[in-house]
Amino acid sequence: MEPGYLNHGHPCRATTLVTLSFLLFTLVFFSSFTYASSSSVYPELNPIKPRHSRLLRSAVQRETPTSQLSELWSPLESQGWKPYVESNKPTLPEKSEGYIQVFLDGGLNQQRMGICDAVAVAKILNATLVIPYLELNPVWRDSSSFMDIFDVDHFIDVLKDDISIVKELPGEYSWSTREYYGLAIRETRIKAAPVHASAHWYLENVLPVLQSYGIAAISPFSHRLSFDNLPMDIQHLRCKVNFEALIFVPHIRTLGDALISRLRYPEGSAGEMGSNNLQEVTSAPARKNAGKFVVLHLRFDKDMAAHSACDFGGGKGEKLALAKYRQVIWQGRVLNSQFTDEELRSQGRCPMTPEEVGLLLAALGFDNSTRLYLASHKVYGGEARISTLRELFPLMEDKKSLASSDERAQIKGKASLLAALDYYVGLHSDIFISASPGNMHNALVGHRTYLNLKTVRPNMALMGQLFLNKTIEWSEFQDAVVEGHQSRQGQLRLRKPKQSIYTYPAPDCMCQA
């Protein structure tokens, strides 16, 4: 045996040590390289600096007079309108013309509008409606069905005197499935329904199919019924579906009630977080000294940020990442891409960042004692993007902070159910505000108008112009925000031609008191 094999200079050990050192160096090097590369592609890994530091410093130090806070939280006075109530009991047609199927895509609130329209079309055709089929959401990959989201028995019961509804087709039509229509052209599928089609179009084009085959499947169906020139009983029926028939499944309502209770009574929240306590929380008698809270729908996901073609202050890495995303998703075609960021902002086409919507709320008078519930699926930029909003509103909560992992188990990873929970909490809040217009904003604005609840509608053009002014002082900014939103806090607006009945429920869904 050679001497070298008896000491720490063992050639095998030496080789091993050199190899391990090399591997460690390589790992560190490539980890740094990977992080640097991914940071440029995923700006949420980079620190995001505030874009409006001067305003932010003043907002953090703000003090709101008690009188202004009292006015902010005061409920809306009666505006002379109330929900329409049927005077006569509706009657079912003597004979159904056949079965109507609809296949709905989009997110929760787009599907909600499609369901309302499907009921109206079934009524127009004297047909039996099959519980609508919800397509797999291509963005969130959510396969939740109608029965996973909405209380189907309540839906059928509320509408039992208006139309016939079945949960599934009888055996003789069991062949009529999504897969069947995806394989070839079928005579029972109506594919050419125009956007905002009239009642007459359905009678001319769908009724003959029903009478010939006993069934008609309409796909695509989103926005396939006009908002204008329809009989009033059809309009009233759409309202009835949206505001009365469509309620969420019991476990969403129960969890929603628990979150609302924890927002109103924060001192007891820690002890109430547990699945065994849900029923106890929501069934407890009303307590005194209920607190108030704002729900902020922070519509700032990557899809929205990319589609807007605006600059959100994430630097070169963020610009490259969004440009790459646009190329992959839309082949680079974005409607606003021909305009500069300044042009888009001055026209109100840029969604507000969490920092900007926080400054809007602070200017309106909400202070650091305001309880703020953040309704959002996923914020582009992560916690770094939200940090300035949290600095302004330290009592900010969301689903994760208010509910335990056990309570969230049934909705985890299911975008439609997460959105349903946010919708429920938003509907029952003292004040609702959305960072930018969209389906959730439109649906809740309409629902809260129907119930005469306070809802702040941001003046996007005004805010865009104010944020472009880099020398504006806090007092001037605050005065402009307050003045620009005096008539945007829930005041009823009558629907105009072509506008959605679900966003503007008066006069179709309401009557003057």
N, C-alpha and C positions, 0 to 999 in steps of 0.2 A: 504494500500500500504506500502510495507516495505521500510525503509529508503534507503537501498542500491540501490533502483531503481531510486533515485532522483539525484545521483551524477555520476561522471565519472567512478565509479567502476561498472557500469551496467554490469551484468554477460554476457549478449549477446554481448555487445560491446567488453568486454575483450576477450571473446572467438573468436570474429571476428578478433581482433587485433593479437591474438596468431596465428590464422589460416593463416592470411595474411603474418605474419612474416615467418611462416614455409614454405608457398608457395614460398615466395620471395627467402628464403634461398635455397630451393629445385631447383628453377629455375636457380639461379646463379650457384649452384653446378653442375647441369646437363649441363648447357650451357658450363661451363668450361670443363667438361668431354667430351662433344660432340665435342667441338672445338679441344681439345687435340687429341681425337680419329680421327676426320676427318683430322687433320693436318698430321697425320701419313699415312693416306690413300691417301690424296690429297696434295702432297707436294707443290702445288702452294700457299697453305696457309702459308707455312713456308718461312722464309727469305732464299734466295739461295746465298751463298757466292761465290765470284769469284774464279775460279779454277787456274787462272794464274795471280795472283796479281802483281807479279814483272813486267811481260810484260805489264799488263794493266796500271800500273803507268807510264811507259815509253811512252806508246802509247798515253796517255792523253796529255803528254807534247810535243808530236812530232811537228816538223815543216817541211813541205814539200817544197823543192825548187821550184820556179816558173817553171823552165825548166822541172822538173819531172812531175809537174801537167799538163803542156801543152802537154807533150808526152802521159800522161795517157788519156786525153780527146780527143786526135786526132783521127779522124775516120780511119778505116782500108783503106789501099791503095788497089787498084784493084789487085786481085789475078789471073786475066786472065780467070775467069769463069763468065758466065752470065746465067740467067734463060733460059731454053729451050723454044723456041717459035715455035708453029706448022707452018710448011711450007704449008701443004695442009689441006683444010677444011675436018674434019671427016664426015662420012656419017652414017646415021642410017640404021640398017638392014631392009630389006623389010618386014619381018614378025617377030613379037615377039613370042618367044617360050612359054611365060606365065609370071606369076608374081613371083618375088622373094621377100620374107620377111626375114629380119634379126632382131634378138633381141639382143641388145648390153648392156652389163653390164660394171662395172668399173666407174671410174671418167671421167671428161670431156675429158681429152686428150687421154685416152684409147678408149673412144667412138669415138673420132675424127678419130683415126686410123682405127677403125672398119667401119666407114662410107666410108672412102676412099677405103677400101678393098671391101665393098659391091658393090660400083659402078663398080669396076674392075671385080668382079664375074658376075655381071649382063651383062657386056660387053662380057665376055668370053662365056656366055651362050645365048647371043642374047635375053635376057629377059628384062622385064619391072620391074624396081625397085620401090617398095613401100617405101615411106619415112621411114627410119629405126625407130624401136621402141626402146626407151631407158628404160631399166629396172630401177626400184626403186633402188637408191643407198643404199646398206645395211649399210654403215658406216655413211653417212651424212643424210640419210633418205630424199633424194631429189627426187621429182617426176617430175622434169622439163622434158618436151618433146623436141623433135627436134625443133619444131616451137617456143618453148619458148627461145631457145638458139641461133639458127642459122636462118639467113634470107632465108627462104625456097624458095621464088620466085627468088631470086638471084641464089640460088643453082640450081634450075631447068633450069633457063635461060642460065647459063654458060655452062651447060652440054646438052642442048637440041639437039645438033648435034651429040652427042656421044651415049647417051642411052635415052630410054623413062623412065620418072619418073612420078609417080602419088602420090598425097597426101594421098589417101586412096583407098582401094579396091572397085571395082564395087560391086553392090548388090549381084550378084550371088556368090561372095566369102566372103561375110560379116561374115560368120561363122568362118573364119580363124583368130582367135584371140589368145592372150596370154593365156586367161583363157581356151580356147578350148584345147590347147596343154598341159596345166597343169593338166588336168583331167585324161588323159589316153594316151597310145601309139597311135600315128596317122601316117598313111601312108604318109601324106604330110609333116611330120616333119623330117628333116635330123638332127640327133642328134650326129652322129659319125664322123663329119668332123674332120680330124686330125689337130693338130697344124701345121701351115705352109704347108698346102696342096698344091699340084701342080694344074695347070690349067687342066691337064689331069684327075685328081681325080674328079673335078667338072663335067667335060664332061662325065665321066663314071658313076658317082653316083647321080648327081643332075639333069642332063638333062633328063634322062628317067622319073623321077618323074614329071618334068615340062610337058613333052609330054603326060603323062598319065592323069594328074589331072589339068593341067593348072596353077598350083601354087605349090611352094615349100617354106617351112619355115625353115630357118637354125638357130638352137639354141642349144648350145652356138655358138657364132661366133667370139669372140675375138681371134686375132692372127691366123685366119683360112685360110690365104693365104700366100704362100711362097714369100720371097723377091728375090728369085733367079730363073733363068731358065724360065722367062716369056717373051713373045714377047715385044719388045720395045714400041709398041703402048699401051700396057696395063700398062707398067711402067710410060709412059708419062701421061696416064690418071689419075693414082693415084696421080701424082704430081699436075696435073691440079686441081683435087678435093681439095687437101690439101692447096695449095697456092693461088688458085683463086676462087673456088666455095664456100668454107666454110668461110663465114664472119658472124659476130655476128649480132643479131637483132639490129635495129636502136637505141633503147634506151640505149643499152650497148655501142655502138660506140659513141653516143652523150655524155654520162656521162664520158666515157673514154677520149674523147677529152677535156672535161672540166677539168678533173684531170691533164692531161698532161699540159694544159695551166696554171693551178695554180702552177704546179711544175716549169715550165719555167719562169713564171712571178709572183713570190710570193708576190710582193708588192701589187698586186690587188686582191689577193685571198679572203680576208675577205669580200670585197664588192660584189664578184661574187658568193658567196655560197647561192644559192637559186634556186629552180626548175624553176622559171620564167626567170632566166638569162642563163639557159643552152644553148639555141639556140644562144643567143647573144654572149656568150663566144666562142663557137665553130665555128661560122660563121664570127667572126671578122677578118679583114685583118691581115696578118702577121705583128707582131710587131718587133721592133729592140731589140737588146741586149737580145736575148733569153738565159736563163740560161740552164745549163746542169744538168742531174740527172742520178742516178744509180737506177736500180730496183733490189732489193734483194729478191729472192724467199726463204723465211725462212721455209724450210720443216721440221718443228719440232713439229708435233702433237703427241698425246699420242700413236696412232696406230704405227707410225714410231718408236718412242722411245722404245716401248715395243718389236717390232719385231726385232730391231737391236741387242738386248741382251747386249748393252753397258752400262757403268756406266756414268751418266751425272752429278754427283756431288751433287745430292739432298739429300744425306744421306740415312740412314737406311729406313726411311719412304718411300722415292721414290723407293728404291729397292723392298720393300714389295709390294707397290702399282702396280709396273710394273709386278712383278712376278704373282700377283693375276690376273691382266688383261690378261696376257699371258695364264693363266690357263683357264679363262672364254672363251676367244676368240679362242684360238688354242689348248686347252687342254695341254698347257705347251710346245708344240712342236715348237721350234724356231730353224732354221737352224744353227745359230751361237752360240748356247748356250753351246756347248762343248769347246769353246775357252775362254781364260781369256780376261779381258778388254785390257790388254797390247798387247796381240796377235792381237786382233781385230783392235786396233788403229794403230799398226805398219803396218798392211796390208791394211789400208785405208777403213775398213769396218764400221767405226763409223761415223754417221752423225755429223757434227759440230754443237755445241751449238751456240746460238746467240752471246755469248761472244767470241767464237773462230772465227766465221766468221767475227766479228767486228775487231779482231786482224789481220786477213788476209787482210781485206780491208785497215786497217791503215798501214800495212807493205808495201802494194803495192803503197801507197802514197796518198790515199784519206784522206783529213783532216777534221777538224771540220766545215769547210764551205761547205762541200759536201752535196747536197740535196739527201737524200736517201728515196726511196719509198719502204715500206715493203709490199711485196705480201705474204700473209699468211692467211690460214683459221682460225686456232686457235693454239696459241703457248702453248705447254705443260709447265706448270709452271707459266703461266700468265705474268703479268708485272714484277714480281720479276726476271723472267728469262731474260727479255729484258733489264733490267735497265742498265747493263754494256754496251750493244750495244748503248743505248740511250746516255750514258755518252760520248762515243766516237764520236757519230754522233748526236748532239743535233737538227739538222735540219731534223730529220727523220719524215716521214709522212706515212699515210696509208689511207685506204678508209674512215675511220671514221673521221679522222682529216681534210681531204680535201673536203669531201662532207657532205652536211646537211642531217638530218634524212629524210626530204622530198625527197631529191634526191635519197636516198638509199632505199626508201620504196618499189620499184618494185623488188629489189633483196634481201631484208632482209630475212634471214633464208634459202636462196636457194643457196646451195653450188656450184652448177654448174654455176649459173650466177655470183656469187662472183668470182669464178675461171676464168670465161670468161673475167670479167673486169680486173683482174690482168694480164691475158694473153695479153689483148689489150694494156694495159699500158706498160707491159714488152716488147712487140714487138716494141713499138715506143720510147723506152728509148735510151739514148746515149750508155749506157753500161748495160748489164744484167749479173747477177751472181746468181747461185743457191747454197744453203748451202750444198746440197748433191744431187747425181743423182736420177732421178725419172721420171715419165711420163711428168710432166710439164717442167722439165729441158730438157729432150730429145726433146720434141716438139718445145720448143722455140730455143734451140740450132740449130735444123734443119732449122727452119723458118728464123732465123737471118743469118745463113750461106747462105741460098738462096738469101737473100737481102744484103749480105756482110756487116753485122753490127757487132760491137765489142761485144764479149761475153766472160767473164772470166769463164774458167772451172777449178774449184779447183783441185789441185793435192792432192787427199785425203790421199794417203800413206805418202807423204812428210809431210803434215800438222799433221797427226797422230803421226809421229815420232818426229816432232818438239815439239808438245805439251806434249809428254812423258818426254822430257828433262826439268827437273824442275830447272836447273841451267843456262840455256841458257840466254845470255844477249840480249837486244833489237837489237843492231847493227848486231849481228850474226843471229838472227832470221829474221830480215828484209832482209839481204843480201840473205839468203837461200830462202825466199819466192819470192823475185823479180826474182832471177835466175831460180827458179823452175816453174815460170809462164810466162817466156818470150815467149814461143811458145804455150801458152794456152789462147790466148785472141781473138780468132775468126779465127785463121788460118784454111783454108779449109783442110778437111781430106777426101780422097776418100773412098767411101764405100767398105768394104770387104765382102766376102761371108758370108751370114747369118745375116749380120747387117741390121738394119732398114733403109729403104729408106726415112723415115720421119725424122730420126736423121742425116743421112748422104745423103743429096740430090744430091751430085755429085758422079758419072757422070750421073745417071739416069734422074735427073730433070734439069740438067744444061749442058751447052756445053762450050767449050773453046772459048774465044773471039778472 
